[in-house]
């Protein structure tokens, strides 16, 4: 997220220059961090489910008994952990973006 803040410094400065409040900038970056981590979590869950189903098919062809299940509580827990990680690791970059001086940010490029 620090990279996103650095790359968008001029954009942040422009938003603040036209009246965006620090809370607006903070919430924008926090929402972005949560969405990115949730998307990563969902992709990870989907790939894990596909791999588990593939292992179940291979086990069945070799006459092994292995049942494949995806417990919904585990999916919910994984999504919750991903969202918490997004918030946790997005707070500092979001705060630094919210505290940028608009004049200095516009001079950045």
C-alpha positions as CSV (number, residue, x, y, z in Angstrom):
1,X,0.0,0.0,0.0
2,X,3.0,2.3,0.5
3,X,3.7,1.9,-3.2
4,X,0.1,2.9,-4.1
5,X,0.4,6.0,-1.9
6,X,3.7,6.9,-3.5
7,X,2.5,6.4,-7.0
8,X,-0.7,8.4,-6.4
9,X,0.9,11.3,-4.4
10,X,-0.1,13.9,-7.1
11,X,-3.6,12.5,-7.2
12,X,-3.9,12.7,-3.5
13,X,-2.6,16.3,-3.5
14,X,-5.2,17.2,-6.2
15,X,-8.0,15.6,-4.2
16,X,-7.0,17.5,-1.1
17,X,-6.6,20.7,-3.0
18,X,-10.2,20.6,-4.3
19,X,-11.6,19.8,-0.8
20,X,-11.2,16.2,0.1
21,X,-10.9,15.7,3.8
22,X,-8.2,13.5,5.4
23,X,-10.9,11.1,6.4
24,X,-11.9,10.7,2.7
25,X,-8.4,9.8,1.7
26,X,-8.0,7.5,4.7
27,X,-11.2,5.6,3.9
28,X,-10.3,5.4,0.2
29,X,-7.0,3.6,0.9
30,X,-8.4,1.4,3.7
31,X,-11.2,0.2,1.4
32,X,-8.7,-0.5,-1.3
33,X,-6.5,-2.5,1.1
34,X,-9.4,-4.5,2.3
35,X,-10.7,-5.2,-1.2
36,X,-7.3,-6.3,-2.4
37,X,-6.7,-8.7,0.5
38,X,-10.3,-10.1,0.3
39,X,-9.8,-10.7,-3.4
40,X,-6.6,-12.5,-2.7
41,X,-8.3,-14.5,0.0
42,X,-11.1,-15.5,-2.3
43,X,-8.7,-16.5,-5.0
44,X,-6.7,-18.6,-2.5
45,X,-9.9,-20.3,-1.2
46,X,-11.0,-21.1,-4.8
47,X,-7.5,-22.5,-5.7
48,X,-7.5,-24.5,-2.5
49,X,-10.9,-26.0,-3.3
50,X,-9.9,-26.9,-6.8
51,X,-6.7,-28.5,-5.5
52,X,-8.7,-30.4,-2.9
53,X,-11.2,-31.7,-5.4
54,X,-8.3,-32.8,-7.7
55,X,-6.7,-34.7,-4.8
56,X,-10.1,-36.3,-4.1
57,X,-10.4,-37.5,-7.7
58,X,-6.8,-38.8,-7.7
59,X,-7.5,-40.6,-4.4
60,X,-10.7,-42.2,-5.8
61,X,-8.9,-43.4,-8.9
62,X,-6.4,-45.2,-6.7
63,X,-9.1,-46.8,-4.6
64,X,-8.4,-44.6,-1.6
65,X,-11.1,-43.1,0.6
66,X,-10.8,-39.4,1.0
67,X,-13.8,-37.1,1.2
68,X,-13.5,-33.5,0.1
69,X,-15.4,-30.9,2.0
70,X,-15.1,-27.1,2.2
71,X,-16.5,-26.0,5.6
72,X,-18.3,-22.7,5.4
73,X,-17.0,-21.6,8.7
74,X,-13.4,-22.0,7.4
75,X,-14.3,-19.9,4.3
76,X,-15.8,-17.2,6.5
77,X,-12.8,-17.3,8.9
78,X,-10.4,-17.0,6.0
79,X,-12.2,-14.0,4.6
80,X,-12.4,-12.4,8.0
81,X,-8.7,-12.9,8.5
82,X,-7.9,-11.5,5.1
83,X,-10.1,-8.4,5.8
84,X,-8.4,-7.9,9.2
85,X,-4.9,-8.1,7.6
86,X,-6.0,-5.6,5.0
87,X,-7.1,-3.2,7.7
88,X,-4.0,-3.9,9.8
89,X,-1.5,-3.4,7.1
90,X,-3.4,-0.6,5.3
91,X,-3.7,1.8,8.3
92,X,-0.2,3.3,8.2
93,X,-0.1,3.9,4.5
94,X,-3.6,5.3,4.6
95,X,-2.7,7.6,7.4
96,X,0.4,8.8,5.7
97,X,-1.7,9.6,2.5
98,X,-4.3,11.4,4.6
99,X,-1.6,13.6,6.2
100,X,0.1,14.7,3.0
101,X,0.3,18.4,2.5
102,X,-1.5,19.2,-0.8
103,X,1.1,21.7,-2.0
104,X,4.0,19.3,-1.5
105,X,2.0,16.4,-3.0
106,X,1.3,18.4,-6.1
107,X,5.0,19.3,-6.4
108,X,6.0,15.6,-6.1
109,X,6.1,14.9,-9.8
